Amino acid sequence: MSKNNFYAVRNGYTTGIFDTWDECKKQVDGFQNCEYKGFRTRQEAIDYLGEVPDNAPGKSSGRQPRKPSRPAISKQPEGIKTWQKTHKLLTGERATAIAYVDGSYDARTNKFAYGVVISHDGREIYLNNSYHNKELSTMRNVAGELMGAETAMRWCLHQGVSHLQLYYDYEGIEKWATGRWKANKPGTKAYRHFCNSISNRLIVEFKKVKGHSGDKYNDLADSLAKAALGL
């Protein structure tokens, strides 16, 4: 009997890839219409996250799932020690998690998606999901960027993490959160409200990176966002 080394949650309290069944169970236990599956390899789990969910609107029983392009993962996750070498990770009671976020948009389907890579406690966690919302889709990939940032913050709150270093390539992630940009649209207003509502529970340190510049984890977040859309 094969042993599952990874568990992918496609629909649950928190979506993404988990290393143990106990972690996976927390995300799906009691969640209506949850979708998850165990895999022997991380790549199989990533591919599963990019497929069309079984309960997606308009999916027929004979339709084959879309196969996303594979994120460029050439070796096993490097872990927290390597992250500490390349990121100024604060110690003690300071930052205890690092996240890279990115968004994507598919003009054919009018869907947007996010991709998130989180490093915490010696693990890398990959999260992604896609959405179809007529109002939010007018923001195109920016909607995915905001959803990715919010997802990273929610993950920290769910895991009891109190400090987060958030790496992003779209400046609105920080400026709408901090009030430096005025939030005019429903999507930016909701994001700003969420950031304000958790400010006493999570310290977020925003870190700007240049998009499509060869940054491994920014590129990986971008690949995860695209995979969620089947691109």
Order of alpha helices (4+ residues) and beta strands (2+ residues): beta-beta-alpha-beta-alpha-alpha-beta-beta-beta-alpha-beta-alpha-alpha-beta-alpha
